[in-house]
Each structure stands twice: as structure tokens, then as C-alpha cells.
């Protein structure tokens, strides 16, 4: 937005507000330390909302035995907690699903930074709160300042206590904050009175965390962080409304930097002012057309100033503009800055008369902003002259301009008998405007002077001389010169704007292409290689990407094979990773390195380090390239963070599967192992009184049952470990079915077996042992669920190139619409008492073995009567054909 234009709503702020539509509102009661009364204040506010008719429920509150807090809890509806068994203990957690089902208007959730018990849906309580907010439920919660992620290191530096439970700063940015504050002396008295901890714990806390100096520092941090959050929310609101003004809830400082010696002093002064005011600050560089004429010395000085600002904790911004004043005013208005620091260089009176004073214009034309003018520490270097298309224009431009003037002179001479002098002068405006537009200022001035001379010589009396008798004709000559100057100036401005727009379009296109390439990549090495190749192509550099490993940083990808990192380079890369600041060539740290290293930081974690270098040993980047590099680095860091989170989620899934397997194994041991073992032990005890056929049969049946269960466990372990070794051979289904029915006779006792496998069925190419396991598990499942005394059918059909081998029973069947669920690991439908005897592994093993052999398995209900049908599907690729006869066997 340019100065003087009406204020308009910020589209990004409007989008952020629109994204909050339908979400609940979060209010955080922020305290400096435990015991200041956050929970008490939250319950008091909740009670007030309940008296106003709001549906208020307590999700979880920790009273810590405080009587006054427990009294407030009794006035609210409290949701029962969910119990979680963990390592022999029972933990209680907030029941998220019960709250979502209850759907209150407001839920009170204590201790936002709490870590949930293992096995919970979310590892952190603030993630539970996010889900509640997404469901449209308002949330009140409590938080101590030391649990904010960005302040974790600061708090640990003076308390000597590292807090492990933290919440991201983004939680505060979307919340309404109420600071719960009491003076340190009063909090210490509460601690001594036993209102915070037990007496023995209070004594230890007073000598460590709860010292008066610590509490005072924590109190200041809480007040300052709350003010920053409120200021950010206020700015976002006024931007969304398009309201003008600085709206200075807090100070915001901008320092204007340039390529002149002494600009680093301005940055240090801005840092001192920001520290004194506890305000954010930004180093601003306005890129004008003059930057195109910078030499290496100017680029190096500007890069050094920007690096210094970054190292001192400030932000860096580059704004393209037609003039320095316009660029600074535009940024001040967008950032709602309250203070501006600029440098005043030593200029001669003649220079200021010719070019004006940037500082004077800023002071006069920037109302509402305090302008601090500091003298630059050194005399300015001579400015490079602004050149447009070379020092004197191009030879081609002069030739074409001369040709146009000759053509206009010839046309005017031919038409002179019907034209007056005024119209002839207008004809000469055509080559003047064309030359100024196409070839620049100097060529336009040449066209103006030459046209004036031609007009005077050929058309003004006395013709054939350069004498001007009529003073009015002097006006025509001056108009031609003025048109040349004005047109060239306007053209230069339009060309500058076009160049800026083209540069912005190139930057946006580069970012879009970079994101388009990174988004589909799912492998770390491929992603790292793409990052290196794109950055190297865009900036014509050598690039290398280093990522952390167990022993330090290792190279994951590079733009080419010709790179060499010496000890100095590795030390610079490690420094960049450890301190999250740029290092190496062109920076203020370890500048002797041949490489420049930029940390890839996403959130509060550095994902890796990107190294940049040029073949000729020069500085890798110019200041005008820094904004694009910063954007690319941010996107690359987010892409690496995405892969890391995906890997962590896979690890979490593995842990969940392992926990589920452990729980299933424990359940199986208690039911499926104990039952056959008890029967075997009882039968063995009876052997002392003499063996009978019944006892021997019991021992054999239960031992077989136990052996089959252990085999299922081992088979599932083989499937999950990927240790299946197939031995494919041609198998006769008639023999396979007969063998499986014979081995499963004990589990099918009381059921008649009906075989419907035609002898002419073709052979199939499968692993005979795995197929035998599949049939045994299907028959065992049918024997368990079929109604007593009903037959079990084994049927084979072959049509349309597909062979199906089905096991059919007469029982309760499968729940409609949930047939595919029976093949999930440990899935058991509990609708029948016949499900108690299973572990939920048998059918999962059937599915895994079938897919390993290239088959499919289906589950469906019978259509002729109640019961289930389980089918092994052999595709045509597994069917053996009789090539001698030209048809399937």
C-alpha cells in the first residue's frame, strides 16, 4: 500500500479470521509460577459464566488438596476421567471422547502443558484442547510462563530448572490471555503457609525455584509475553478491518539500512533501543533502481549489515520501491511501526539542493512515527551514478532517432503549403517522444535538440539559418525539449515499475516451482537432492545439505560431486546448526570458511544446514538475493519437518501396534493358553489312576489346540517381520483340502464335512505349507462359529478365469457392512459367546498368507440361509494350464 492511499483490509488477516469461524474460543489463565491462583481464577470465571446461563463443565482440574479450590469445583458438573493402565499402575486422564459426546458450551481444562498417558489419542493435552476447539467448544485453561516453548531456554538460564512439558507459541497467538499475577513476596508467604506445596516440598522449593529473584524475572516474562500476544492479535484485527494508524499497544522499531559505511552502527543502535523498550525491531533495506549499479564492495557491506541484524535478534526485510522515502513509508504503514531510526550522511549543500534530503522528507512526511536521526560514523562512499542504457545511449538509438527526424522533416516540407508552423512543430513531437520512450533520456534530449534545430533551420523565417526573429518560436523549441525530458522520465519510472513487477513475478514463480517439486517427495534423500539442485540452479551456486546424525552433521545431498568440506567448513556448519544462525563466508561468524551455511529451521527445531559456495571463491549471495533464499530455506525446512513428523507418526503407529500386540498376547495367555494347559494337566493327573482312551484323546486334542495357537503367533510374527520365504509349486486342491480337513478334525468335531471339490479342478501354483495353514485357520474358524451339528462345506468353483475355494458354515454370520473387518489383526466380533475362544489372529494370518502368494481372500454372508462364506481367490496367473491339450487341466 502506497502512502496516501486509503486503508484496505489485509487479505491474509481476513483469511486468518475466516479460518476461526466455527471454532471454539480459547482463554488461557497465564501465571508466572505455580500457586498464583490460575486454577482458582479459572473456576471463578467458569462459575460466573454458569450463572449467566452458559453450559459449563469441568473436563479436568487439579486441586492439589487446596480447600478453597475444591470448594469451587463442587459447584460445577465434572466429567468422569478415563483410566489408563500403565506399567502396573492406573493413571487417570481427561476423557476427550466423553466431552465431545457431551458437547458443553464451555469446558474447563487445567494444566494445558500436561503430557497424556501412553496410549492416549494425543500425546499432549493442548492437542486435546485443539480438537475441542475444532468441535466448536470454548475452552478455559491454565498455563505457567515457563511452559511456553520459546521461553524454555530463557527460564532455564536463571532458574537452573529445565521444564520438559511445553506448548508451542502458536497456542498463545490464538488465545485470549488473562494474566494471573501476585507479588513475589505474597507468593512466598503462600508457599510458607503450605497453600502451594506440602511443608517439606515448600522448604526445598523456597531455596531453589521460588527465590524472589526468580519469581520477579518470571513475573516480568509473563507480563511481557502476554503484552506481545495481545499486540499481535490487535494488529491482526485492525489489518483485517483496514483501519489506519499505528495502534501502538507496544513499541515497534524499524531501522533503515543501506550500503554505506557506518550502517552497522545504526543496527547496533536499533538493538539497544529495542532492548531498552522490550520491543521487536526490523532492519529495512529499500531496493531502488540505483541498486543495479552496485559494485562488489557495496554488496558486501549490505550483506554484512543484514547478517549483523540477524545475529542481534532482529528481523530483516527488503522492499522494492521507486524511491527510498516511498519504500520506508509503505513499510512503516504496513508494519504499524512506532519508531524509525535513520542515518544522516555528510552531504554538500549543492547535493541536497539537487537531490533533496531523504531524512528531511521522512521527518516532514511521516506523521505518527518518532524519527531518530543518527549521524553515520564514517563519510559516505561516492555514490555510483544512475545510468540508463549506458552513459550516452546506444548508437542504434541515435541512428533511428536521426532517421525519424529526417523523415518528419521531409514529410513537413512536402506538406508545408497546407500546414502552418504550429502544426509542423507538433509533427516534431513524434520523434522526440519515440526516442525518449524507446532509447532513454539522453537519446530523447538529442531528439529534442535536433528537432528544434531542424524546425528552426528549415521552417522558421529566415529559413536556411538558425536565427529566430519571432520570440514566440522560442516557446516551440522549449516545448520540444520539455517533452523529451518529461517523456523520458515517465518512461524510466514505468520501466522501473515493470522491472520490479517482473522480479516479483520471477520470485513467485521460483517459490511456486520449488514447492511443487518438494510437495510429492516422501524420501529424505530425494527431498535433500531436490533442495540442493533447485537452490543451485536459481542462484548459480554449489550447494550441500547436511543433516544431524549420531556423531554430528553428515552430508545428505549436494548439487554436484565436486565439493569439499574442510575442518573449517564442518565447524561452521556445526555452529550454524547448534546456534540456529548463519555462519561462514560473508557472515560475521567463522568468515574464513569458503562456504556460507544457512540453518533450516522449522518452528523451534533446526532440521539441517544448507551450504552455499561459488566456484571463484566470491561471496555466495548478494543482498537482493537474500529474500528469495530466505523464502526457499523456510519452505525447505517445512518440507524436512513434514518428513520428520511422518516418520515419527510411523514410529508411533509401530509402538501402538506393539502395545496392542502385547495386550493381545497377555489376553491370549490368560485365556487360550491356560485353557488347554489346564486340560492337559488334569488329564495327566488322571493318568496316575490309569490311562483311558478318553484321557489320551483329551491330551492329544488340547496339545494340538495349543500347538495351533503357538503356530499362529509365530506365523503372525513372520508376517510382520517380512520373513516369509515362499516355496511355490503346483498343488492339487483335492489333496490340499483333504489334508486340511483331516488335521482339523478335532476342532470340527460334531460337524459333518461336505467336500464339493471336483476332481477335474486345475492345479494351482502356491506354497503348499502356507495354503495348508490358510485352510486350517478357515476350518477352525468355521468350527468355532457354526451352529452345533450343522455341516461345514468346502467348495471349489472355476469360472471366468478365476478359481475360488470356499469354506461355508451355518452360524450367526457376519455383521452386515463389516465383513472386511474380520481380517484385521486381533479383530473379534463379540456378539456371540463363541468369539471368546479366538484371538483374532487366524483370519489375519489367512489374509497375510494369501496376499503373499498373490491370492485374495473374501468374506461374505450366505444368501440361502444364515452363515458365513470365506473364499480363497486364485487369479488366472496362479492356475496351471495343460499346454499339451490347449486348455486348462
LODOGU-614567 format. One record per residue (C-alpha): residue in one letter; x, y, z. Coordinates in steps of 0.05 Angstrom, whole numbers, plus 32768, in hexadecimal, padded with zeros to 4 digits. Layout:
! residues N
AXYZ ...
***
This chain:
! residues 889
X800080008000 X801C80437FEC X801B80808018 X7FDC80A9800F X7FB3806E7FF6 X7F75805C8020 X7F7D80248052 X7F637FE1803A X7F597FA0805F X7F947F71805D X7F807F318036 X7FAD7F048061 X7F8F7F2080A1 X7F497F158086 X7F5B7ECD8074 X7F757EC180BA X7F357EDC80D8 X7F0B7EB280A8 X7F317E7380BD X7F197E7F8105 X7ED07E7E80F1 X7EAD7E448112 X7EE67E368143 X7EE07E3D818D X7F047E7581B2 X7F407E6781DF X7F4E7E90821D X7F907E838242 X7F9B7E98828A X7FE67EA68288 X800F7EA782C7 X80587EB182D8 X805E7E758306 X80347E408329 X80097E5A8362 X7FF67E9E8346 X7FAD7E898341 X7FA37E7682F7 X7F757E3B8305 X7F4D7E638339 X7F447E9C8308 X7F2F7E6D82D0 X7EFB7E4C82FD X7EE17E908314 X7ED87EA882CD X7EB77E6682BA X7E867E6D82F4 X7E757EB482DC X7E687E9A8296 X7E3C7E6282B2 X7E137E9582D9 X7E087EB98297 X7DE87E7A827A X7E247E5E8256 X7E2C7E128256 X7E6E7E0A827C X7E8F7DC8828A X7ED27DB682AB X7EFC7D89827F X7F367D8282AE X7F4D7DAC82EA X7F877D9F8319 X7F767DBB835E X7FB77DA3837F X7F907D9C83C1 X7F807DE683C6 X7F3F7DEF83EC X7F297E3083CA X7F347E118385 X7F0E7DD28397 X7ED47DFD83AF X7ECF7E1E836A X7ED17DDA8347 X7E947DC2836D X7E6A7DF7834A X7E777DDB8305 X7E667D9D82DD X7EA57D7282DA X7EB17D4182A1 X7ECA7CFC82B9 X7F127CEE82A8 X7F2A7CB6827B X7F577C82829D X7F957C6B8278 X7FBE7C2E8291 X80087C3C828B X80427C1182A6 X80197BF382DE X7FF97C3582F2 X7FB77C5582E1 X7FBA7C9C82C6 X7F7F7CCB82BE X7F797CF98283 X7F467D298266 X7F117D02823E X7F137D2681FC X7EDF7CFB81DA X7EAD7D038214 X7EB57D4F8211 X7EAA7D4F81C5 X7E6B7D2581CF X7E537D528208 X7E627D9181DD X7E5F7DC78212 X7E637E1181FF X7EA07E1C822C X7ED17DE98247 X7F057DF7827E X7F477DD38272 X7F7F7DDC82A5 X7FCA7DD78296 X7FCD7DE2824B X80167DCA8246 X80067D868265 X80217D478243 X7FEC7D11823A X7FF67CC9824E X80117C998218 X7FDA7C7E81ED X7FB17CBE81ED X7F997CDA81AA X7FC67D1781B1 X80097D1881D5 X7FFC7D5F81F0 X7FC07D7E8212 X7FC47DBD81E7 X7FB67D8F81AB X7F777D7781CE X7F647DC081D6 X7F6F7DCC818C X7F3E7D94817C X7F0B7DB281AB X7F137DF6818B X7F0A7DD78146 X7EC97DBA815F X7EB07E008170 X7EB87DFA81BC X7ED47E3581E3 X7F0E7E238211 X7F2A7E448250 X7F707E2A8262 X7FAB7E3B828E X7FF57E42827E X80357E59829F X80667E858279 X809F7E52827E X80767E218254 X80787E4C8215 X80A77E2E81E3 X80CC7E6D81CD X80DA7E818215 X80F17E3D822C X813B7E4C8225 X81347E928243 X81127E768281 X81457E3F8289 X817E7E718284 X816D7E9282C7 X81437E5D82EC X81737E2482DC X81347DF982D1 X81257DDD828C X80DA7DD58281 X80CB7D998255 X80817DA5824A X80787DDF8219 X80437DFA81E9 X80527E1D81A7 X804C7E6981A3 X80167E63816F X7FE67E4E81A6 X7FED7E9281C7 X7FE57EB78185 X7F9E7E9D817D X7F897EA481C6 X7F6C7EDA81F1 X7F9E7EE3822A X7F8F7EF78272 X7FCD7F00829D X7FC47EE682E4 X7FF97F0C830C X800B7F168354 X804B7F378371 X80857F08837F X80837F1683CA X803A7F0283CD X80477EC283A6 X80817EB083D5 X80527EB98411 X801F7E8B83F0 X80567E5883E6 X806C7E5C842E X80247E548445 X801E7E13841F X7FEC7E2D83ED X80167E1983B1 X803E7DDB83C5 X80447DAE8401 X80717DCB8438 X80AE7DA08429 X80A77DAE83DE X809C7DF983EB X80DE7DFE8412 X81057DE083D8 X80E07E0B83A4 X80F07E4C83CA X813A7E3E83C6 X81387E2E837B X81017E42834A X80D97E708376 X810F7EA38387 X80F97EEB8384 X81287EFB834A X810D7EC08321 X80C57ED3832F X80D17F1B831B X80F17F0682D9 X80B97ED582CB X80857F0B82DB X80A57F3A82A9 X80A77F048274 X805E7EF4827E X80487F3D8278 X80757F4A823C X805F7F0B8216 X80167F1A8223 X80207F608209 X80417F4681CA X80087F1581BD X7FD47F4C81C7 X7FFA7F7B819A X7FFE7F468162 X7FB37F378168 X7FA27F818167 X7FCC7F8D8128 X7FAC7F528105 X7F677F6D8117 X7F737FB480FD X7F947F9880BE X7F567F6E80B0 X7F2A7FAC80B9 X7F587FD88090 X7F5D800C80C8 X7F96803E80C1 X7FC6805580F7 X7FFE8035811E X7FD280198157 X800F80168182 X7FFF7FE981BC X804A7FDF81BD X80867FFD819B X809B7FE38156 X80DE7FFB813C X80F77FFE80F4 X813E801180E1 X814C80268099 X818E80088081 X81B680148041 X81F880018020 X821F803C803D X825780348071 X823C803E80B7 X81F9801C80AC X820D7FE680DE X820C801D8114 X81C280298104 X81B37FDF810F X81D67FDF8153 X81B1801E8168 X816F7FFD8154 X81817FC0817E X818F7FEB81BB X814E801081B3 X81277FD081AA X81467FB181E8 X81367FEF8211 X80EE7FF081F9 X80E57FA381F6 X80CC7FAD81AF X80D37F86816E X80FE7FA68138 X810B7F9F80EE X81457FB380C2 X81277FCF8081 X814B7FD6803F X81267FFA8006 X813C7FE07FC2 X813980167F8D X815180177F45 X819480327F5E X81A37FEE7F7D X81AF7FD37F36 X81EF7FFB7F32 X820D7FE27F74 X82527FC47F72 X826F7F8B7F9B X82827FB97FD5 X823A7FD37FDC X821D7F8D7FD9 X824D7F74800E X823F7FAE803E X81F37FA58036 X81F87F5A8042 X82227F658080 X81EF7F96809D X81B67F658090 X81DC7F2C80B0 X81EC7F5880EC X81A27F6880F5 X81907F1E80F2 X81C67F0C8126 X81AD7F438155 X81677F258154 X81447F548124 X811B7F4680E6 X81347F5A80A1 X81067F74806A X81147F8A8022 X80E17FB67FFF X80E57FC97FB5 X80CE80107FA8 X80D6804A7F79 X80F580757FAF X8112806B7FF4 X80DF80988016 X80A480747FF5 X80BF80308008 X80CB80438050 X808780638058 X806480278039 X80867FF68068 X807A802280A5 X803080248095 X802B7FD98089 X80537FC780C8 X802F7FFB80F4 X80748011810B X807A80468141 X80C48058813C X80F380618101 X813F80648105 X8163808280C9 X81AA809980BC X81BD80DF80A6 X81F980DF8078 X8226811A806A X820E813C8029 X8220817D800A X81ED81B48004 X81F081AF7FB8 X81E081647FBB X81A481707FE9 X818B81A87FBC X818F817A7F7F X817581397F9D X8152814E7FDD X815A812F8022 X813B80EB8032 X813E80F9807D X811B813C8077 X80E3811E804D X80D980E5807F X80D5811580B9 X80A281428094 X8079810C8072 X807580D480A6 X804380E980DB X803780BD8117 X807C809E8115 X80B680B58140 X80F280BE8112 X813780B78132 X816E80D48108 X81B580BB8116 X81F480D380F3 X8218809E80CC X825B808C80EB X8282809580AB X827F80C1806E X825580A18037 X8276807F7FFD X826B80A27FBA X8228808D7F9D X8227806A7F5B X820580947F26 X81C1807D7F0E X81C980677EC7 X819280597E96 X81A6802C7E5B X81F0803F7E5D X821180827E69 X81FC80A47E28 X81C880777E0A X81D080437DD3 X81EA80527D8D X81AD802E7D71 X817F805E7D97 X81A1809B7D7A X819D807F7D33 X8153806F7D38 X814580B37D59 X816A80D77D21 X814480AF7CED X810180C17D0D X8113810C7D0F X812881097CC5 X80E680E77CB4 X80BD811A7CDA X80E481537CB9 X80D781367C74 X808D812C7C83 X808581727C9F X80A981917C62 X8079816C7C33 X803C81837C5B X805681C97C6D X802881EB7C3C X7FEA81D17C61 X800681D37CA8 X8016820E7CD5 X805382127D03 X802D81F97D40 X801981B87D1E X806081AE7D06 X807981B47D4E X8047817F7D63 X8063814F7D2F X80A881547D4F X808B813D7D91 X808480F77D73 X80CF80E67D6D X80DD81097DB0 X80AA80DD7DD5 X80BE809E7DB0 X810880A87DBE X80FD80B77E08 X80CF807B7E0F X80FA80497DEA X8141805E7DF8 X814180877E38 X814F80CD7E52 X818F80DF7E2C X817580C77DE9 X813480ED7DF7 X815B812D7E06 X818281237DC5 X8140811C7DA0 X8125815B7DC1 X816281857DAF X816881697D69 X811D81737D5B X812281BA7D75 X815C81C97D47 X813A81A97D0B X80F981CF7D19 X811F82107D1F X814C82057CE2 X811881EC7CB1 X80D7820D7CC6 X80E2824B7CF1 X80EF828B7CCA X8123829D7CB5 X812982547C9B X816D82377C90 X818882577CCE X8185824A7D19 X816E82917D27 X812B82997D4B X810882DB7D3B X80C682CD7D5E X80CD82C37DAB X808F82977DA9 X80B482627D83 X80E4825A7DBE X80A9823D7DE5 X80A282057DB0 X80EB81F37DB8 X80E681F17E04 X80A781C67E00 X80CC81937DD6 X8104818F7E0A X80D2818B7E44 X80AB81537E23 X80EB812C7E1A X80FE81337E63 X80B981247E7E X80AD80E87E51 X80F080C97E61 X80E480D27EAC X809F80B27EA8 X80BA807A7E7E X80F2806D7EAF X80C080697EE8 X809380397EC2 X80CF800F7EAF X80E5800C7EF8 X809F7FF67F0E X809E7FC27ED7 X80E27FA77EED X80CA7FA47F35 X808B7F7F7F20 X80B37F4F7EF5 X80E37F427F2F X80A87F357F5E X80897F067F2A X80CA7EE07F22 X80CF7ED97F6E X80887EBF7F74 X80937E907F3A X80D37E757F59 X80B07E6A7F9C X80747E487F7B X80A17E1A7F52 X80CB7E0A7F90 X808D7DF77FB8 X806F7DD07F7E X80AE7DA67F7A X80B67D9A7FC5 X806E7D8A7FD6 X80687D447FB8 X80AC7D2C7FD1 X80AA7CFB800A X80F27CE38011 X81257D0D8038 X815D7D028006 X81317D157FCA X81187D527FEE X815E7D688001 X81767D5F7FBA X813C7D877F9E X814A7DC07FCF X81947DC37FBC X81877DBF7F71 X81517DF57F71 X81787E267F9C X81B77E1A7F72 X81907E277F32 X816E7E667F4A X81AC7E877F66 X81E37E667F3B X82067E4B7F79 X82237E0B7F94 X81F67DF17FCB X81FA7DBB8000 X81C77DA58034 X81DE7D8A8078 X81B07D6780A9 X81BC7D5080F1 X81D27D098100 X81EA7CE5813D X82317D008137 X82227D46811D X82107D6380D9 X82157D38809A X820C7D4A8051 X81CA7D318037 X81CA7D507FF2 X81F17D807FC6 X81E57DA47F84 X82227D817F65 X825B7D527F74 X828F7D897F77 X828A7DA17FBE X82BB7DA07FF7 X82AE7DB18040 X82EC7DBC806A X82F07DC080B5 X82DF7E0A80B4 X82A17DFE808A X82887DC680B6 X82937DF180F4 X826C7E2A80D4 X82337DFB80C1 X82317DDE8108 X822F7E258125 X81F57E3780F7 X81CF7DF9810D X81DD7E028157 X81CD7E4C815A X81997E518122 X81BF7E8C8103 X81E17E9480BF X822C7E8980BF X82667E86808E X827B7EB28055 X82587EF58053 X823E7EEF809A X82597F0880DC X826B7EC380F7 X82A37E9680DD X82A87EC1809F X82EA7E9F808A X82C17E648070 X82B87E5E8025 X826E7E4B802F X82337E71804A X82067E478076 X81BC7E568081 X81967E2F80B6 X81547E0F80A0 X81277E2080DB X80DE7E0B80E2 X80BD7E228122 X80F07E1B815A X81187DE3813B X81507DE68108 X81457DAF80D4 X81887DB680B1 X81BA7DE78094 X81BE7DFE804B X82047E108032 X820F7E417FF8 X824F7E527FD2 X82677E6E7F90 X829B7E507F63 X82C67E8F7F62 X82C67E967FAE X829C7ED67FAF X82647EE27FE1 X822B7EB27FD1 X81F27EE47FD4 X81E17F2C7FC5 X81B37F517FF4 X817C7F537FBF X817C7F077FBE X81737EFF8009 X81267F05800A X811E7ECE7FD6 X81517EA27FF9 X812E7EAD803C X80EB7E98801E X81097E5A7FFE X812C7E48803F X80EB7E4E8066 X80C77E228035 X80FF7DEF8034 X80FF7DED8080 X80B47DE18081 X80BB7DA9804F X80F17D87807A X80C57D9180B7 X808C7D708093 X80B67D328085 X80CE7D3180CD X80877D3480E7 X80707CFE80B7 X80A97CD180CF X80967CDF8117 X804E7CCD8108 X80657C8C80EA X808E7C7F8128 X80517C8F8152 X80277C5F8129 X805C7C298133 X805B7C36817E X800F7C33817F X80107BF28158 X80437BD68188 X801A7BEA81C4 X7FDC7BCD81A5 X80027B8C8196 X801B7B8981DD X7FD57B9381F9 X7FBA7B5E81CA X7FF17B2E81DD X7FE37B398227 X7F997B2D821A X7FA97AEF81F2 X7FD77AD48228 X7FA07ADD825B X7F6A7ABA8231 X7F837A9281F7 X7FC37A778215 X7FA87A6A825B X7F6B7A438243 X7F907A0C821D X7FC87A0A8250 X7F9579FF8288 X7F7579C78261 X7FB879A68253 X7FCD79AB829C X7F8B798E82B5 X7F9079558283 X7FD879478297 X7FC4794482E0 X7F8E791182CF X7FC478E682AE X7FDC78D282F4 X7F9B78AB82FA X7FA2788B82B7 X7FA078A1826F X7F5F78A08249 X7F5078AF8200 X7F2978ED8216 X7F657909823D X7F9478FC8204 X7F64791E81D3 X7F5D795A8200 X7FA979628205 X7FB1795C81BA X7F79798D81AA X7F8F79C281DC X7FD879BA81C9 X7FC579C38180 X7F9C79FF8192 X7FD67A1D81B8 X80067A0D817F X7FD87A2F814D X7FD37A6E8178 X801F7A72817F X80267A678134 X7FF77AA18127 X80217ACF8154 X80607ABA8130 X803F7AC380EC X80287B0980FD X806D7B1B8115 X80897B0280D2 X80567B2B80AB X80657B6C80D1 X80B07B6080CB X80AB7B538080 X80CE7B108089 X80A17AE5805C X80C97ABA802C X809A7A9E7FF6 X80A57A5A7FD8 X80767A5C7F9D X80617A1B7F7C X802579FD7F58 X7FF379E57F8C X7FB579B97F82 X7F7B79DA7FA7 X7F5A79977FB4 X7F96797E7FDB X7F9F79C17FFE X7F5779C38016 X7F57797A802D X7F9879858055 X7F7D79C48077 X7F3A79A38088 X7F5F796880A7 X7F8D799480D2 X7F5279BE80E9 X7F25798480FC X7F2C79938147 X7F1479DC8140 X7EDC79C48111 X7EC2798F8140 X7E76798C813C X7E7479A980F6 X7E6D798180B6 X7E9F7994807F X7E83799A8039 X7EB7799D8002 X7EA179BD7FC1 X7EE479BF7F9D X7EDF79A07F57 X7F1979727F46 X7F2379987F04 X7F3779D87F27 X7F7979F37F0B X7FB879F57F33 X7FCC7A377F54 X80127A557F5D X80177A657FA7 X80407A557FE5 X80227A147FFD X80327A208046 X80157A668048 X7FD67A4E8023 X7FCF7A178058 X7FD47A4B8090 X7F9F7A76806D X7F6E7A3B8067 X7F7B7A2680B0 X7F6A7A6B80CA X7F2C7A71809F X7F137A2D80B6 X7F247A3D80FF X7EFD7A7E80F9 X7EC17A5980D9 X7EC27A248110 X7EC17A5A8146 X7E877A83812A X7E5B7A4F8107 X7E1C7A38812B X7E2579F5814E X7E1679BA8121 X7E1579E280E0 X7E4079CD80A5 X7E7D79F4808C X7E8579F78041 X7EC779FD801B X7EB67A127FD4 X7EE17A227F97 X7EC77A477F59 X7EEB7A5B7F19 X7ECF7A8E7EE8 X7EE47ACB7EC0 X7F2E7ABE7ECE X7F257AC17F1A X7F277A857F49 X7F077A8A7F8D X7F0F7A5B7FC8 X7EDA7A697FFD X7ECD7A528044 X7E837A598054 X7E617A528098 X7E1C7A5880B7 X7E217A8980F0 X7E117AD18104 X7E367AED80C9 X7E5A7B3080C6 X7E417B7680D9 X7E267B958098 X7E567BC8807B X7E907BB280A7 X7EA47B738083 X7EEA7B8D8071 X7EF97B9C80BA X7F007B5380CC X7F457B5280AB X7F627B8880D7 X7F957B73810B X7F757B61814F X7F2F7B718134 X7EF97B488157 X7EAF7B558152 X7E967B4F8199 X7E4D7B458189 X7E517AFA8198 X7E6F7AD281D0 X7E927AA9819A X7EC27AE48190 X7EE27AD881D4 X7F0C7A9E81BC X7F307AC58185 X7F697AF68185 X7F5A7B1D8146 X7F997B048124 X7F817ACA80F9 X7F5D7AF080C3 X7F937B2780C3 X7FC67AF080B4 X7F9A7AD6807C X7F987B1B805C X7FE37B268064 X7FF67AE18048 X7FC57AE8800E X7FE07B2C7FF9 X80277B117FFF X80167ADA7FCC X7FF27B0B7F9D X7FAC7AF57FB1 X7F717B1B7FCF X7F437B088008 X7EF97B1B800E X7EC67B188046 X7E7B7B1B803B X7E397B028058 X7E147AC88038 X7DD87ADA800D X7DB17A998015 X7DB27A978061 X7DD67AB4809D X7E207AA8809E X7E627AC18083 X7E8B7AB28044 X7ED77ABC8043 X7EF87AB57FFE X7F407AAF7FE6 X7F437ACF7FA1 X7F777AB57F70 X7F827AE37F34 X7F917AC77EEF X7FDB7AD37EF9 X7FDD7A9D7F2F X7FB57A697F07 X7FDE7A337EE5 X7FC87A277E9D X7FD079E77E75 X7FF77A027E39 X7FF779BE7E16 X7FAC79BF7E0D X7FA57A0A7E06 X7F767A127E40 X7F767A157E8C X7F7F79D37EB0 
***
